[in-house]
Amino acid sequence: MKYLAEKEWVLSKMDDPKIRIADCRFKLGSPDVGRSLYEHNHIPNAVYFDLEKDLSGTVREHGGRHPLPDPAQLKNVLEQAGISRDTTVIAYDGGEGAFAARFWWLLRYLGHENVFVLNGGFKEWTESDYPLSKEVPSIERADFKIELQPDIVASYDEVKSAAGNQDSAVLIDSREEKRYLGQEEPIDKKAGHIPGAVNKVWLEAYRNGRFKDAGEQEIRFSEIDKDKPIIVYCGSGVTAAPNYLALKEAGYKNVKLYAGSFSDWISYDSNNIETVEK
């Protein structure tokens, strides 16, 4: 697996100064929970990254509920955490996978390739009785060089072009089926999906809290042509990240993430929305 790290490997590298562990635990709707969990205990030497304070930008009229952070802002946060381009970074969350994958995707967007998601997350780490700590590490500031990778981000105009036009790009909606169908919408103001999108629920990338292997991911997406451009989205760009990672594991090359996702799409009143009766 190219983008995942196993707990045994992480345990063996915990004293390596070139390794930095990122705790990305978070609870949507209860933004203080992640920090509290970190303060209670965490993987030794881990640094906490908050989804909304560190890994998202300011919410505006457009851009979605978790817009991309300003690269300079994220650079500063990474440097404070002692992360340079020479650092190997391991991201974990509670085991959900989405928050760690968001961090993983953002670092790749900034041009940092030596970043991995801890397979199984904090849940599997603790179930293995691996070491934990309450100590917040004291870290020397690093210098992080940004080399933005715009080819992994889908612009609004690209999504607009792809909506209802599968010849342009394949749109993958990563949300739960009921939200995709438009049967229920617990978060956003409108229900349904971007016209033409197919539904690949992000949770299906996992089995028992672990990412399925590359072969199984390839089966999940088997009806999608590997030569076609693919754009993944969800509600706000967070749970689309595991599907992005899964597609890359499965060997898809031309994959982009629509960071604003459905919450950005519906912020434009003129945009159409599809629903499906089932």
N, C-alpha and C positions, 0 to 999 in steps of 0.2 A: 504494500500500500504506500503510495507516494506521499500522501499528505497527512497521514495519521501516525501517531506515536503510541506505542504500547507502554503500559505502566512499568513493566519490568525494565525497559530501556531507560525510562525517565528516572526510576529509582537508582539505577547504576550511574547516572550522570548528575546527581543532585549537587555534588561538590565541585562540578566543573564551572569555573568562572565565566565561561563563554555560553552557558546555558541560562536562559531567563524563563521563569514560569509565570504565566499570566492567569490570574483567577478572574473569570468573567461571569461568575454566578449572578443571576438577576431574576427578579420576578415581575413580569408585566403587571401593571396595576398596583404594585407595592414596591416602589423604587428603592426603598431603604433596606429591603430584606437582604439583598446581595452583600452589601457592605457589612451588615450585622453578622451574616454567616461567615464572612471572611474574618472578622474580628474575633468570632468565637473560636474558629480554627481553620486552618488551610494547609495546603502542601507547603513544607518548609521552603523558605526563601521566595515564595510566590508574592507577586505584586498585584494589587487589585485594580481592575479596570471596570468602570461603571458604564453600562450600555448607553444611558442617556446623557451623562455628564462628559464622558470621555470618547465614546464611540459613535456619537450622533451630533449633528449640528443643531442650530436653532430652528424650531418649527415656525414656518411662515405660511403664506397663503398656498404656495405650491412647494413641492419637494417631499411631501409625505410626512408620516408621523415620526419617522426616525431618519431624517435626511442625513446625507453624508456630512461628517465633520469637516471643518476647514482643515486642509492638509497641514498648514502651519501650526494649528492648535494641536492636532494629533501628534505631530513631530515633537512638540514641546513635552507632551505627556509621555511619549516613548523615551525621550532623552532623560526625563526625570526618573524613569524606571530603569535606566542603565542599559537601554537597548540601542545598539549601533547596527550597522549593516553586517558586522562580523558576528553578531549574536544569533545563536539558534534559539528560537522562541517556541515554547510549548504552551498552548492555550487550553484551558479546561473550564467547564461549567459544572452544574450539578449532575450532569448526565443527560440533559436534554439534547445537547449538541448544537443548538441554534446560536446561542450567545458566543460560544467558543468559535463557531464557524464564521460568525460575523467578524470577530477580531481577526481570524485567519485571512478572510477575504480582504479586509481593509489593509492589512500589512502587505498583501500581494498587490493591491492597488497602489500602494506607495512604492512598490518595486522591491520589497523584501521577500525573497524566495525561501529562506531558511526558517519557515514557520510551519508548525504542525498542530493538529488537534489531538488531545489526549483521548484515545479511544476508551469509551466507558466512563470518562469524566471522573468527577470527585466521588460519585457513588461507588464505582468499581474500586477506586483507590482505597476508600475506607473499608469496603467489604473485604479487602485483602489484608486489613490491619497494617497498612503501610503508615509510615510516620506522619504525624501532624504537628502543627505549631501554632501558637498564638502570636508569635513575635513578628512584628512588622520589620522587614529587613532594612538596614541602612545601606543605601546604594549610591555609588559615585555616579554623577551625571555623565552621560555619554553624548556622542555626536552622531545623529542619525541623518543620513543623506537621502532626500526624496528623489525618486525617479518614477513619476506617475506613469501608470499603465492604463491609459484611457481606453484601450481596446478590450478591457474586461467590464466596462461600464456601458450600459445601454442608455442612450439619451432619450428624452421624451419623444423627440421627433422620430427616432428609430422605432420606438414602440408604436407611435401613431401610424407609421408606414406599415408595420407588420400586422396591425389590428385588422383581422378579417382577411388577411392576405398571406397565406402560408408560403407563397413563393418568395416573399421577402425574408421572412425568418419564422421559426417555430416559437410560438409563445407558450411557456409552461407556467401554469398557475400552481403554486406549491401549497395552497391552503387546503384545509379540510374540505371534503366533498360538499357538505351542506352549504358552506360559504361560497364555494365555486358555483354551485347550482343556483344560488340566490334564494335558497330556502330559509336561511337565517343569516343574520349579520350582527354579531354581538359588539363589534367595535366601530366599524366605519358607518358613515351616514347613508350609504347606498349599498344594495346587495347585488350580487352577480359577479361577472368576470369580464375581462377585456375581450372583445369580439375575436373569435377564432382560437382562443387559447385552449390548450388541452390541460387536463388536471393530473398532476403527479404529486400526490400528497407527500410532504417532506418527511413525515414520520415513517413512511414506508422505506426510507433509506436505512432504517435501523432494525435490529433484532435484539431484544433484551438489552437495550441501551447501548448497543455497539453498532458501528457502521457495518453494513453488509459488505462482503468482499467485492472486488472489482467485477468479477464475473456475474454476480447477482445484480449489481447495479446496472450492468450492461443489459441484462434481461429486462429490468424495469423499464428501460428506455428503448427497447429493441425495435419498436415501430418507427422510431425517429431516425431519419437519415443522418449519418455521421458527417456528411459533407455539407449539410445545411447549417446556416447560422441559427443559434438558439439563444433566446432571451428568457431568463427565469425571473419570476416575480412572486410576491406573496402579498400580505397586507401592507407591510411597511419596510420591506427589504431585509428583515432579520431571518425569518424562517425559510427564505429562498436560498440563503447561503449554504445550508446543508445539501440542497439539491444541486447547487453549483459545484460543490466539492464532489458530490457523487457522480455527476456527469464527467468531471475531469478524471476521476478514478476510473470511470468506464471507458475512457479513451476519446471522449469528445474534445475537439480542439477549439472550435469557434463558439465559445459560450460567453455570454454577457449577463450581467445582473442589472435589472432595472431597480435602482436604489430606492426611488420614491414609491414604486410598486402601486398596488391598487388604490392606496390612500392618496397618491399623487394623481393618478388617472382620473378619479372622480372629483378632484378639485377643479377640473375644467368642466363647466356645466354642459358644454357642447358635445362632450364625448359620449359615445354610445356604450351601453352595457348589455351584455347577454345574460339571460337566465334560462334555466332548463327545468321543465317539469318532470318529475320522476315519481 
